[in-house]
Each structure stands twice: as C-alpha cells, then as structure tokens.
Amino acid sequence: MSGDGGDELDDAVLRKQVNDTGFPLQLAVEHEVRTTSAQWKIVARELYWSQNSRSGYADLVIFRDPIFFVIECKRRSAGHWAFLTDKELLRSSLRAVVADREGLFISDYGTFDPSTPQADFCAVAGAKNDDRRSLERIASELVVATEAIAGMHAERAKVTQGLEPCVFIPMIVTVPTPAFISVSPEMISIEDGTIPSGASFEPARFVRFRKPLAQLGDEIPISAASLEDIAENTERTVMVVHAPHLASFLDGLWSVKRENMYSLTRRGRS
C-alpha cells in the first residue's frame, strides 16, 4: 500500500511495530472488561500519575465497589513466566493499600477469593534481576503507580467527605502463560542449587506475586525501626492474570468487605 507521499507502507512491518507496543492488548483487555464483566466499570485508560520524581501512565483502572484494579498489560515475552515457591500457598491472603479520607494505609485480606497460588520468585525468559523486563521491576513500578493513584483518590475523598474506603490492587495481565511450581527446600540440591529433575510445572490462570515491592517513603510508619519492620511494610501483592482468564477471574472475585480493611500501618502512625 502507498502513502500519500508515495512511500510504500509495509503492513506487516507496521502491524509488528504497533503490536510490539502492547497497545492492542490494552484495547483487547478493556473490551473484555466492558463486554464480559458487567459489574466492573472502566474508570480510566492511560491515566497519568506522578509521585515524587516518578511519573507514568496506568494502562487501565477498573472499579467494582470497593475494589480498584490498576492494570498493566504485558504481551511480549520469549517464554512462560515461571513462578517458584517453597510450598504451595492456596490461601486467600492479599496485601494492598487502602485509601480513605485520612490518607493511605496497608491492609491484609484473609478472605480474598478466588484462592490462587502465591509466589515471591519469578523467572521471566531472557530477563535478569536488574533487567527492566524482570517481574520485580515491572511489579515494583506498578505498585508505585497504584499507590500514587490511591493517593489521588484519598485527596478527592478529603474534599468530598463522602467517599468510603477503597482498596487499590495492582494487576498484571499477561499473554505469556504463567507456570507455577512448588518445591520443598529439602528437595533442592545445596551443591548446585537446582530444582530436581522430576519436579514439574503446572499452568496457572492467576498467581499472587508477593514480596517487598513498595518504595521507602511516607507510607512507612515512623516506628519502623528494624529491617524486619521495613520488609513487612514494603511488602505488597500484585495479581498476575493470564489474559484469556481475565473475565473468569473478575467474575469469580468475591467482594472485599470494608470491615476487613483493618490498618496494618498508616502514614505517620504506628
């Protein structure tokens, strides 16, 4: 096809150029939410956020009272996302930030469903720990974005005086299939640090990725005097959802009750 200036347009090259941005996946995820999850509202697309010296755009923000999901869409990867934990945690615990008229606080939810495997290690094909493609980097940046947006909501709550507390949960929607393995530490060779050859991975529709991902800042209580306190108060959960199963995850999500939003920390308080 020729452009107006006479230049030949290579559709295959242009399609790849656009596909590599991830924007088409973002549009597909938005369409999936709009058409298959009637209870969820699209709050914003490409929502700008800023916090201290960092800023960016959240791909999608969706809402069903009292839950906000701040979504990052990830299409590209040379292989699966391989999650590892020392035991399979099919419990429903989740840690996230809650915004109310007084600001932000961290809360654990012991009644969050659907139950999913939980992991704090993930190997992304072709990525190293200090690589921007690593899940730690992606998840950490998304946590910053999520808590910046939660702060925006809290500021609005102060003005309107009518908003109830809401929980803000970061979510990564991925095209690569998450794979999960549970291995007992005694089965791992101390000599070469490898998983035993008989261990096998299983596909996972969704995984809770939980580890210290937040930045040190105002959200850390003044009384956090030890490294244990710092690790505890920077720990967050990021939901990783396989794109084809997004609708089933949202439809199967049980309501987070406001009475379960107890404060583990609050800015400037212990």
C-alpha positions as CSV (number, residue, x, y, z in Angstrom):
1,M,0.0,0.0,0.0
2,S,1.2,3.5,-0.8
3,G,1.0,6.5,1.5
4,D,0.0,10.0,0.4
5,G,3.6,10.9,-0.1
6,G,4.2,8.0,-2.4
7,D,6.1,5.9,0.2
8,E,5.3,2.3,0.3
9,L,3.7,1.2,3.5
10,D,4.6,-2.3,4.7
11,D,1.5,-3.5,6.6
12,A,3.4,-6.4,8.1
13,V,6.1,-4.2,9.5
14,L,3.6,-1.6,10.8
15,R,1.5,-4.3,12.4
16,K,4.5,-5.6,14.2
17,Q,5.5,-2.1,15.2
18,V,2.1,-1.5,16.8
19,N,1.7,-4.9,18.3
20,D,5.1,-4.6,20.0
21,T,3.9,-1.6,21.9
22,G,1.3,-3.7,23.7
23,F,-1.4,-1.1,22.9
24,P,-3.6,-3.6,21.0
25,L,-3.6,-5.9,24.0
26,Q,-4.6,-3.0,26.2
27,L,-7.6,-2.3,23.9
28,A,-8.5,-6.0,24.0
29,V,-8.4,-6.2,27.8
30,E,-10.6,-3.1,28.0
31,H,-13.1,-4.6,25.6
32,E,-13.0,-7.9,27.6
33,V,-13.9,-6.0,30.8
34,R,-16.6,-3.9,29.1
35,T,-18.3,-6.9,27.4
36,T,-18.0,-9.8,29.8
37,S,-17.8,-8.3,33.3
38,A,-20.9,-6.1,33.7
39,Q,-20.2,-5.4,37.4
40,W,-16.9,-3.7,36.6
41,K,-16.6,-0.1,35.4
42,I,-13.7,1.2,33.3
43,V,-12.6,4.2,35.3
44,A,-9.7,5.4,33.1
45,R,-7.5,4.5,30.2
46,E,-3.9,5.8,30.1
47,L,-4.3,7.5,33.5
48,Y,-1.4,9.9,34.2
49,W,0.1,9.6,37.7
50,S,3.1,11.1,39.4
51,Q,4.8,10.5,42.7
52,N,7.9,12.4,43.9
53,S,10.3,12.2,40.9
54,R,8.5,9.3,39.1
55,S,5.6,9.5,36.7
56,G,3.8,7.5,34.0
57,Y,0.6,6.2,32.7
58,A,-1.6,3.4,34.0
59,D,-2.9,1.2,31.2
60,L,-6.3,0.7,32.7
61,V,-8.1,1.4,36.0
62,I,-11.3,-0.6,36.7
63,F,-13.6,-0.5,39.7
64,R,-16.2,-2.5,41.5
65,D,-17.0,-1.2,44.9
66,P,-14.8,-1.2,47.0
67,I,-12.0,-2.5,44.7
68,F,-9.9,-0.7,42.2
69,F,-7.6,-2.7,40.0
70,V,-4.7,-0.7,38.4
71,I,-3.8,-2.8,35.3
72,E,-0.6,-3.2,33.4
73,C,-0.8,-5.2,30.1
74,K,2.2,-7.3,29.1
75,R,2.3,-9.1,25.8
76,R,5.9,-9.7,24.9
77,S,8.0,-12.5,26.3
78,A,10.2,-15.2,24.8
79,G,8.6,-17.8,27.0
80,H,6.5,-18.5,30.0
81,W,6.6,-16.7,33.3
82,A,7.9,-19.4,35.7
83,F,6.9,-18.9,39.4
84,L,8.5,-20.7,42.2
85,T,7.7,-21.0,45.9
86,D,8.9,-23.3,48.7
87,K,5.4,-24.6,49.2
88,E,2.1,-24.2,47.5
89,L,0.0,-21.5,49.2
90,L,-3.6,-21.8,48.1
91,R,-4.7,-19.5,50.8
92,S,-6.6,-16.3,50.0
93,S,-4.4,-13.7,51.8
94,L,-3.6,-10.5,49.9
95,R,-1.8,-7.3,50.9
96,A,-2.6,-4.0,49.4
97,V,-3.2,-0.3,50.1
98,V,-6.5,1.2,51.2
99,A,-7.4,4.9,50.6
100,D,-9.8,6.8,52.8
101,R,-10.4,10.4,53.9
102,E,-7.4,10.2,56.3
103,G,-5.0,9.0,53.6
104,L,-3.5,5.6,52.9
105,F,-2.9,2.5,55.0
106,I,-1.8,-1.0,54.3
107,S,-4.1,-3.9,54.9
108,D,-4.1,-7.7,54.7
109,Y,-7.1,-9.6,53.4
110,G,-7.6,-13.1,54.7
111,T,-10.9,-13.5,52.8
112,F,-9.8,-12.6,49.3
113,D,-11.1,-15.0,46.6
114,P,-10.5,-16.7,44.3
115,S,-7.7,-18.6,46.0
116,T,-4.6,-18.7,43.9
117,P,-1.0,-19.9,44.2
118,Q,1.3,-17.4,45.9
119,A,4.9,-16.9,44.9
120,D,7.7,-14.5,45.6
121,F,10.0,-15.7,42.9
122,C,9.5,-15.5,39.1
123,A,11.8,-16.2,36.2
124,V,11.0,-14.3,33.0
125,A,12.7,-15.8,30.0
126,G,15.6,-13.6,28.8
127,A,15.4,-11.2,31.8
128,K,17.9,-10.8,34.7
129,N,17.0,-9.4,38.1
130,D,18.3,-6.0,37.3
131,D,16.6,-6.0,33.9
132,R,13.5,-3.8,33.3
133,R,11.9,-6.9,31.9
134,S,12.1,-8.8,35.2
135,L,8.8,-9.2,37.1
136,E,10.3,-7.5,40.2
137,R,10.9,-4.3,38.1
138,I,7.5,-4.4,36.4
139,A,5.7,-5.1,39.6
140,S,7.6,-2.5,41.6
141,E,6.8,0.2,39.1
142,L,3.2,-0.8,39.0
143,V,3.0,-0.7,42.8
144,V,4.3,2.9,42.7
145,A,1.7,3.8,40.1
146,T,-1.1,2.1,42.1
147,E,-0.3,3.9,45.3
148,A,0.1,7.2,43.5
149,I,-3.4,6.7,42.1
150,A,-4.7,5.6,45.5
151,G,-3.3,8.9,46.9
152,M,-5.2,10.8,44.2
153,H,-8.4,9.1,45.4
154,A,-7.6,9.9,49.1
155,E,-7.2,13.5,48.2
156,R,-10.5,13.5,46.5
157,A,-12.1,11.8,49.5
158,K,-10.9,14.6,51.7
159,V,-12.6,17.2,49.6
160,T,-15.9,15.3,49.0
161,Q,-16.2,13.8,52.5
162,G,-18.5,11.2,51.0
163,L,-16.2,8.5,49.7
164,E,-15.9,5.2,51.5
165,P,-12.6,3.4,51.9
166,C,-11.4,1.6,48.8
167,V,-8.7,-1.0,48.2
168,F,-6.2,-0.5,45.3
169,I,-4.7,-3.7,43.9
170,P,-2.1,-3.8,41.1
171,M,-2.7,-6.3,38.4
172,I,-0.6,-7.5,35.5
173,V,-2.5,-9.1,32.6
174,T,-0.1,-11.2,30.6
175,V,-0.2,-13.1,27.3
176,P,2.6,-15.5,28.3
177,T,1.2,-18.4,30.3
178,P,2.2,-18.2,34.0
179,A,3.7,-21.5,35.1
180,F,3.9,-22.5,38.7
181,I,6.0,-25.0,40.7
182,S,6.0,-25.8,44.3
183,V,9.2,-27.4,45.6
184,S,10.2,-28.3,49.1
185,P,13.6,-26.7,50.0
186,E,15.0,-30.0,51.1
187,M,14.5,-31.3,47.6
188,I,16.8,-28.6,46.1
189,S,20.4,-29.5,45.8
190,I,22.6,-27.5,48.0
191,E,25.6,-28.4,45.8
192,D,24.3,-26.9,42.5
193,G,21.1,-25.1,43.6
194,T,18.8,-26.7,41.1
195,I,15.3,-28.0,41.1
196,P,15.1,-31.8,41.0
197,S,14.6,-33.2,37.5
198,G,11.4,-35.0,38.5
199,A,9.7,-31.7,39.5
200,S,7.1,-30.4,37.0
201,F,5.5,-27.1,36.4
202,E,1.7,-26.5,36.1
203,P,-0.1,-23.8,34.1
204,A,-1.7,-21.1,36.4
205,R,-4.6,-18.9,35.4
206,F,-3.7,-16.4,38.1
207,V,-0.9,-16.0,40.6
208,R,-0.4,-13.7,43.6
209,F,3.1,-12.3,43.4
210,R,4.0,-11.1,46.9
211,K,7.3,-9.6,48.2
212,P,8.7,-6.3,49.3
213,L,7.9,-4.2,46.2
214,A,7.0,-0.7,47.6
215,Q,9.4,2.2,47.9
216,L,10.6,3.5,51.2
217,G,8.7,6.7,51.8
218,D,5.9,8.4,53.7
219,E,3.8,5.2,53.7
220,I,6.3,3.6,56.1
221,P,5.4,4.2,59.7
222,I,7.8,6.3,61.8
223,S,8.1,3.4,64.3
224,A,9.5,1.0,61.6
225,A,12.9,0.9,63.4
226,S,14.1,-2.5,62.3
227,L,14.8,-4.2,59.0
228,E,12.0,-6.7,59.7
229,D,9.6,-3.7,60.0
230,I,10.8,-2.3,56.8
231,A,10.4,-5.6,54.9
232,E,7.0,-6.1,56.4
233,N,5.8,-2.6,55.5
234,T,7.1,-2.6,51.9
235,E,5.5,-6.0,51.1
236,R,2.7,-5.9,48.6
237,T,0.7,-8.3,46.4
238,V,0.5,-8.0,42.7
239,M,-2.1,-10.1,40.9
240,V,-0.8,-11.8,37.7
241,V,-3.6,-12.9,35.5
242,H,-3.3,-14.8,32.2
243,A,-5.2,-12.7,29.7
244,P,-7.6,-15.5,28.4
245,H,-8.8,-16.0,32.0
246,L,-9.3,-12.3,33.0
247,A,-13.1,-12.5,32.7
248,S,-13.3,-15.6,34.8
249,F,-11.1,-14.0,37.5
250,L,-13.2,-10.8,37.7
251,D,-16.5,-12.7,37.6
252,G,-15.3,-15.1,40.3
253,L,-13.9,-12.4,42.6
254,W,-15.7,-12.3,45.9
255,S,-16.4,-8.9,47.4
256,V,-13.8,-7.4,49.7
257,K,-15.7,-6.3,52.7
258,R,-14.9,-2.9,54.2
259,E,-15.0,-4.3,57.7
260,N,-11.9,-6.4,56.7
261,M,-9.9,-3.3,55.8
262,Y,-8.0,-3.2,59.1
263,S,-5.0,-1.0,59.2
264,L,-1.5,-2.6,59.4
265,T,0.1,0.8,59.0
266,R,-1.0,4.4,58.5
267,R,1.1,7.3,57.3
268,G,2.9,8.8,60.3
269,R,1.3,6.4,62.7
270,S,2.4,3.1,64.2
